């Protein structure tokens, strides 16, 4: 039996919703998650391999209580697993999406923006944001444990339904959905660079499966029907995906988790 640990933030919820619909024969899977900004306050102790609220590490006042309420414990010993998948971490897409929304880029995108960026400047920009989002915890130091980072989902094709308070999505996502030339290739380029950098540390990186992505580079709207609120006040959650998305991602991960890929 292969022991698998799924760690993540609110983006891991889709995996959990789809969990019981995937054939996980041969895998013993556990979840460890925390929604919100405090997810990024959890740390990995390289000696004990405990991940979560680590004794002796400065942390927000209620971190232990929040993690325990969600998981039944304040930390988990990661060294006891064969494979760890870390779901939902940012790898620079926010910066890239804003760049694409505000600029034309030589050889990448021509949408009539007021500014044009050279390809050399664009390449340097991508390398810089990759560096900025490399993991801070020593995941490559876990002996005998395979660690895979799974990207957060790309923005959905129905992003025009974003609530008024979703400023980033309305200012950047909607214009890109209306003129998407170059977006898919740029997002693929960023993912490839990030994967290459992680590989040098013995870590893996994967994005959502191709079946969930449209040619525009956006997530197919059928995976994005999660609502926030009730009744007439309910609004589309354009940042989180549904159970079908979780099923697709887990299914795509199976060969990797079973050592077949």
RAHUHU-V57358 format. One record per residue. N is the residue number from 1. RES is the residue in one letter. SS is DSSP state (h for helix, s for strand, l for the rest). PSI is psi in whole degrees, -180 to 180 (none if undefined). OMEGA is omega in radians with two decimals (NA if undefined). Layout:
n:N res:RES ss:SS psi:PSI omega:OMEGA
n:N res:RES ss:SS psi:PSI omega:OMEGA
This chain:
n:1 res:X ss:l psi:127 omega:3.13
n:2 res:X ss:s psi:126 omega:-3.13
n:3 res:X ss:s psi:126 omega:-3.09
n:4 res:X ss:s psi:135 omega:3.09
n:5 res:X ss:s psi:124 omega:3.05
n:6 res:X ss:s psi:114 omega:3.12
n:7 res:X ss:s psi:143 omega:3.09
n:8 res:X ss:s psi:180 omega:3.09
n:9 res:X ss:l psi:-151 omega:-3.08
n:10 res:X ss:h psi:-21 omega:3.11
n:11 res:X ss:h psi:-18 omega:3.11
n:12 res:X ss:h psi:-15 omega:-3.11
n:13 res:X ss:h psi:-37 omega:3.13
n:14 res:X ss:h psi:-38 omega:3.10
n:15 res:X ss:h psi:-42 omega:-3.10
n:16 res:X ss:h psi:-37 omega:3.13
n:17 res:X ss:h psi:-35 omega:-3.10
n:18 res:X ss:h psi:-3 omega:-3.00
n:19 res:X ss:h psi:-47 omega:-3.04
n:20 res:X ss:h psi:-5 omega:3.14
n:21 res:X ss:h psi:7 omega:-3.11
n:22 res:X ss:l psi:136 omega:3.10
n:23 res:X ss:l psi:105 omega:-3.09
n:24 res:X ss:l psi:30 omega:3.14
n:25 res:X ss:l psi:131 omega:3.14
n:26 res:X ss:l psi:-2 omega:-3.12
n:27 res:X ss:s psi:134 omega:3.03
n:28 res:X ss:s psi:105 omega:-2.95
n:29 res:X ss:s psi:134 omega:3.04
n:30 res:X ss:s psi:154 omega:3.10
n:31 res:X ss:s psi:147 omega:3.00
n:32 res:X ss:s psi:110 omega:-3.00
n:33 res:X ss:s psi:162 omega:3.07
n:34 res:X ss:l psi:125 omega:3.13
n:35 res:X ss:l psi:159 omega:3.05
n:36 res:X ss:l psi:-179 omega:-3.06
n:37 res:X ss:h psi:-27 omega:-3.11
n:38 res:X ss:h psi:-14 omega:3.03
n:39 res:X ss:h psi:-40 omega:-3.10
n:40 res:X ss:h psi:0 omega:3.05
n:41 res:X ss:h psi:-11 omega:3.09
n:42 res:X ss:l psi:147 omega:-3.05
n:43 res:X ss:s psi:161 omega:3.08
n:44 res:X ss:s psi:125 omega:3.06
n:45 res:X ss:l psi:115 omega:-3.06
n:46 res:X ss:l psi:-19 omega:-3.13
n:47 res:X ss:l psi:-55 omega:-3.12
n:48 res:X ss:l psi:-17 omega:-3.04
n:49 res:X ss:l psi:15 omega:3.06
n:50 res:X ss:s psi:139 omega:3.08
n:51 res:X ss:s psi:134 omega:3.13
n:52 res:X ss:s psi:-132 omega:3.04
n:53 res:X ss:l psi:108 omega:-3.03
n:54 res:X ss:l psi:130 omega:-3.14
n:55 res:X ss:l psi:134 omega:3.13
n:56 res:X ss:l psi:-7 omega:3.11
n:57 res:X ss:l psi:130 omega:-3.13
n:58 res:X ss:l psi:134 omega:-3.05
n:59 res:X ss:l psi:159 omega:3.10
n:60 res:X ss:l psi:153 omega:-3.04
n:61 res:X ss:l psi:-39 omega:-3.02
n:62 res:X ss:l psi:15 omega:-3.05
n:63 res:X ss:h psi:-47 omega:-3.12
n:64 res:X ss:h psi:-46 omega:-3.12
n:65 res:X ss:h psi:-41 omega:-3.13
n:66 res:X ss:h psi:-46 omega:-3.14
n:67 res:X ss:h psi:-43 omega:-3.11
n:68 res:X ss:h psi:-40 omega:3.13
n:69 res:X ss:h psi:-34 omega:-3.10
n:70 res:X ss:h psi:-34 omega:-2.97
n:71 res:X ss:h psi:-7 omega:-3.12
n:72 res:X ss:l psi:2 omega:3.10
n:73 res:X ss:l psi:161 omega:-3.04
n:74 res:X ss:l psi:-16 omega:3.13
n:75 res:X ss:s psi:168 omega:3.14
n:76 res:X ss:s psi:143 omega:-3.10
n:77 res:X ss:s psi:100 omega:-3.02
n:78 res:X ss:h psi:-25 omega:-3.11
n:79 res:X ss:h psi:-9 omega:-3.14
n:80 res:X ss:h psi:-1 omega:-3.09
n:81 res:X ss:l psi:157 omega:3.09
n:82 res:X ss:l psi:-35 omega:-3.10
n:83 res:X ss:s psi:135 omega:3.08
n:84 res:X ss:s psi:132 omega:3.05
n:85 res:X ss:s psi:122 omega:-3.11
n:86 res:X ss:s psi:113 omega:-2.93
n:87 res:X ss:s psi:131 omega:2.92
n:88 res:X ss:s psi:1 omega:3.12
n:89 res:X ss:s psi:144 omega:3.07
n:90 res:X ss:l psi:143 omega:3.07
n:91 res:X ss:l psi:19 omega:3.05
n:92 res:X ss:l psi:6 omega:-3.08
n:93 res:X ss:h psi:-32 omega:-3.14
n:94 res:X ss:h psi:-49 omega:3.14
n:95 res:X ss:h psi:-40 omega:-3.13
n:96 res:X ss:h psi:-44 omega:3.13
n:97 res:X ss:h psi:-43 omega:3.11
n:98 res:X ss:h psi:-41 omega:3.12
n:99 res:X ss:h psi:-46 omega:-3.12
n:100 res:X ss:h psi:-34 omega:-3.13
n:101 res:X ss:h psi:-26 omega:-3.01
n:102 res:X ss:h psi:-9 omega:-3.03
n:103 res:X ss:s psi:147 omega:2.79
n:104 res:X ss:s psi:150 omega:-3.10
n:105 res:X ss:s psi:128 omega:-3.11
n:106 res:X ss:l psi:123 omega:3.09
n:107 res:X ss:l psi:2 omega:-3.10
n:108 res:X ss:l psi:-50 omega:-3.02
n:109 res:X ss:s psi:135 omega:3.09
n:110 res:X ss:l psi:99 omega:-3.05
n:111 res:X ss:l psi:15 omega:3.11
n:112 res:X ss:l psi:25 omega:3.11
n:113 res:X ss:l psi:161 omega:-3.12
n:114 res:X ss:l psi:-20 omega:-3.13
n:115 res:X ss:s psi:151 omega:3.07
n:116 res:X ss:s psi:132 omega:-3.14
n:117 res:X ss:s psi:139 omega:3.08
n:118 res:X ss:l psi:159 omega:3.13
n:119 res:X ss:h psi:-36 omega:3.14
n:120 res:X ss:h psi:-42 omega:3.13
n:121 res:X ss:h psi:-39 omega:3.11
n:122 res:X ss:h psi:-46 omega:3.13
n:123 res:X ss:h psi:-42 omega:3.13
n:124 res:X ss:h psi:-38 omega:3.11
n:125 res:X ss:h psi:-48 omega:-3.14
n:126 res:X ss:h psi:-43 omega:3.13
n:127 res:X ss:h psi:-37 omega:3.14
n:128 res:X ss:h psi:-43 omega:-3.11
n:129 res:X ss:h psi:-30 omega:3.02
n:130 res:X ss:h psi:-47 omega:3.11
n:131 res:X ss:h psi:-39 omega:-3.08
n:132 res:X ss:h psi:-23 omega:-3.06
n:133 res:X ss:l psi:15 omega:3.06
n:134 res:X ss:l psi:148 omega:-3.09
n:135 res:X ss:l psi:140 omega:3.10
n:136 res:X ss:l psi:-23 omega:-3.14
n:137 res:X ss:l psi:150 omega:-3.06
n:138 res:X ss:l psi:61 omega:-3.09
n:139 res:X ss:h psi:-29 omega:-3.12
n:140 res:X ss:h psi:-8 omega:-3.13
n:141 res:X ss:h psi:4 omega:3.14
n:142 res:X ss:l psi:105 omega:-3.10
n:143 res:X ss:l psi:128 omega:3.06
n:144 res:X ss:l psi:7 omega:-3.13
n:145 res:X ss:l psi:125 omega:3.05
n:146 res:X ss:s psi:130 omega:-3.11
n:147 res:X ss:s psi:126 omega:3.12
n:148 res:X ss:s psi:130 omega:3.01
n:149 res:X ss:s psi:128 omega:-3.13
n:150 res:X ss:s psi:120 omega:-3.05
n:151 res:X ss:s psi:153 omega:2.97
n:152 res:X ss:l psi:159 omega:-3.09
n:153 res:X ss:l psi:148 omega:3.01
n:154 res:X ss:l psi:161 omega:3.14
n:155 res:X ss:l psi:146 omega:-3.09
n:156 res:X ss:s psi:156 omega:-3.13
n:157 res:X ss:l psi:-24 omega:3.12
n:158 res:X ss:l psi:31 omega:-3.07
n:159 res:X ss:h psi:-18 omega:3.10
n:160 res:X ss:h psi:-17 omega:3.11
n:161 res:X ss:h psi:10 omega:3.13
n:162 res:X ss:l psi:141 omega:3.13
n:163 res:X ss:l psi:153 omega:-3.12
n:164 res:X ss:l psi:-29 omega:-3.10
n:165 res:X ss:l psi:-2 omega:3.06
n:166 res:X ss:l psi:75 omega:-2.98
n:167 res:X ss:h psi:-47 omega:-3.10
n:168 res:X ss:h psi:-48 omega:-3.12
n:169 res:X ss:h psi:-39 omega:-3.10
n:170 res:X ss:h psi:-36 omega:-3.10
n:171 res:X ss:h psi:-33 omega:-3.05
n:172 res:X ss:h psi:-46 omega:-3.07
n:173 res:X ss:h psi:-46 omega:-3.10
n:174 res:X ss:h psi:-47 omega:3.08
n:175 res:X ss:h psi:-38 omega:3.13
n:176 res:X ss:h psi:-36 omega:3.13
n:177 res:X ss:h psi:-27 omega:3.14
n:178 res:X ss:h psi:-24 omega:3.11
n:179 res:X ss:l psi:85 omega:-2.91
n:180 res:X ss:l psi:8 omega:-3.10
n:181 res:X ss:l psi:129 omega:3.11
n:182 res:X ss:l psi:-12 omega:-3.06
n:183 res:X ss:h psi:-49 omega:-3.11
n:184 res:X ss:h psi:-46 omega:-3.12
n:185 res:X ss:h psi:-38 omega:3.14
n:186 res:X ss:h psi:-43 omega:3.12
n:187 res:X ss:h psi:-39 omega:3.08
n:188 res:X ss:h psi:-40 omega:3.14
n:189 res:X ss:h psi:-47 omega:3.12
n:190 res:X ss:h psi:-46 omega:-3.13
n:191 res:X ss:h psi:-41 omega:3.13
n:192 res:X ss:h psi:-41 omega:3.13
n:193 res:X ss:h psi:-41 omega:-3.13
n:194 res:X ss:h psi:-43 omega:3.12
n:195 res:X ss:h psi:-42 omega:-3.13
n:196 res:X ss:h psi:-40 omega:3.13
n:197 res:X ss:h psi:-42 omega:3.11
n:198 res:X ss:h psi:-36 omega:-3.11
n:199 res:X ss:h psi:-32 omega:3.13
n:200 res:X ss:l psi:-19 omega:3.10
n:201 res:X ss:l psi:9 omega:3.13
n:202 res:X ss:l psi:18 omega:-3.13
n:203 res:X ss:l psi:154 omega:-3.13
n:204 res:X ss:s psi:157 omega:3.11
n:205 res:X ss:s psi:138 omega:3.08
n:206 res:X ss:s psi:151 omega:3.05
n:207 res:X ss:l psi:178 omega:3.05
n:208 res:X ss:l psi:151 omega:-3.08
n:209 res:X ss:l psi:153 omega:-3.08
n:210 res:X ss:h psi:-30 omega:-3.11
n:211 res:X ss:h psi:-19 omega:-3.12
n:212 res:X ss:h psi:-4 omega:-3.03
n:213 res:X ss:s psi:133 omega:3.09
n:214 res:X ss:l psi:163 omega:3.09
n:215 res:X ss:l psi:-24 omega:3.12
n:216 res:X ss:l psi:-16 omega:-3.07
n:217 res:X ss:l psi:-8 omega:3.14
n:218 res:X ss:l psi:158 omega:3.07
n:219 res:X ss:s psi:135 omega:3.09
n:220 res:X ss:l psi:132 omega:-3.06
n:221 res:X ss:h psi:-22 omega:-3.13
n:222 res:X ss:h psi:-14 omega:3.07
n:223 res:X ss:h psi:2 omega:-3.04
n:224 res:X ss:l psi:72 omega:3.11
n:225 res:X ss:l psi:24 omega:3.12
n:226 res:X ss:l psi:132 omega:-3.10
n:227 res:X ss:s psi:147 omega:3.05
n:228 res:X ss:s psi:130 omega:3.14
n:229 res:X ss:l psi:180 omega:-3.06
n:230 res:X ss:l psi:153 omega:3.01
n:231 res:X ss:h psi:-139 omega:-3.07
n:232 res:X ss:h psi:-20 omega:-3.12
n:233 res:X ss:h psi:-3 omega:-3.13
n:234 res:X ss:l psi:138 omega:-3.14
n:235 res:X ss:s psi:151 omega:-3.14
n:236 res:X ss:s psi:132 omega:3.04
n:237 res:X ss:l psi:102 omega:-3.05
n:238 res:X ss:l psi:4 omega:-3.11
n:239 res:X ss:l psi:-17 omega:-3.07
n:240 res:X ss:l psi:148 omega:-3.05
n:241 res:X ss:l psi:174 omega:-3.04
n:242 res:X ss:l psi:-174 omega:-3.10
n:243 res:X ss:h psi:-35 omega:3.12
n:244 res:X ss:h psi:-36 omega:3.06
n:245 res:X ss:h psi:-45 omega:3.11
n:246 res:X ss:h psi:-40 omega:3.10
n:247 res:X ss:h psi:-45 omega:-3.13
n:248 res:X ss:h psi:-42 omega:-3.13
n:249 res:X ss:h psi:-45 omega:3.13
n:250 res:X ss:h psi:-42 omega:3.14
n:251 res:X ss:h psi:-42 omega:3.13
n:252 res:X ss:h psi:-28 omega:-3.14
n:253 res:X ss:h psi:-20 omega:-3.00
n:254 res:X ss:h psi:-47 omega:3.14
n:255 res:X ss:h psi:-38 omega:3.12
n:256 res:X ss:h psi:-44 omega:-3.09
n:257 res:X ss:h psi:-28 omega:-3.14
n:258 res:X ss:l psi:5 omega:3.11
n:259 res:X ss:l psi:24 omega:-3.11
n:260 res:X ss:l psi:-3 omega:-3.11
n:261 res:X ss:l psi:none omega:NA
